[in-house]
């Protein structure tokens, strides 16, 4: 760059004005991010830990551009609060991987949801065409200023959004038809359950998790309230292309953590005995088979099973 290439004062002032505007828009000037007890940096570290497996402190230093001493102090503080735990690496005992504890995931969940809701409110002010313009402009900023791509994650978890009902219904209908020969009545059942969940959703007692990988839905699960003491796990599925990544077990773990935190006594589910991979996940998570019954559904003779986890 020559001296003639330096940006002028007008451009510098414009960038600084944008920075002031955007930090105010998303509440970065507040003492706690999104009225939470966490600072912006703490929230970002929680986000990384919630969405990436096997992280060590040096990963956070490198990928977030943070001071090593600051990261060390932040993680020690999280450990004291019971939000994270460390586990020595089998390959190198000196490198301890860091993971959120169930309490850490419970603390991060409302922060993640509030962030999602905040952006939704911002975008709701705009017409769809203007939303597209804004997103493209933000991508342009990232492309021009980014010195390296965002750390690649295998998948993220998020709540149910517009468009998910149709997609999940479509994919579950196709997958179970291909794998087990089930007919369209199963697809209709999925649509019915998802419709009931959305229409009667009680945020305090119910929750959805959508696994998304590189912009595509690759799995999902719901927790629905059956009674004040019993919650029901429903519609667990993982796309064939994403199996082997631990997504199914992670989705079930999220259901268990949520229902325990809400004070439910039992988490129950209904499945069929031919769904071997799902049943193994339930068994490994501590569910017990409490009932089974033969039935004819979805065009097939099946054995339905009820599994319970006492919380």
Protein Blocks (a to p, Z undefined) as FASTA:
>chain_A
ZZklpccfklmmmmmmmmmmmmmmnopmpmbgghiabdfklmmmmmmmmmoghiafklmm
mmnopafklmmmmmmmmmmnopaccdddfklmklccddddfklmmmmmmmmmmmmmmmmm
mmmmpcfklmmmmmmmmmmmmmmmpgbdcdddfbdcddddehjlmmmmmmmmmmmmmmno
pafklmmmmmmmmmmmmmmocfklgccddddeehiafbdcddddfbfkbccdehiacdfk
lgonlmmmmmmmmmmmmmmmnopabdcddddfklmmlmmmmmmnopacfbdcdddeehia
cddddddddZZ
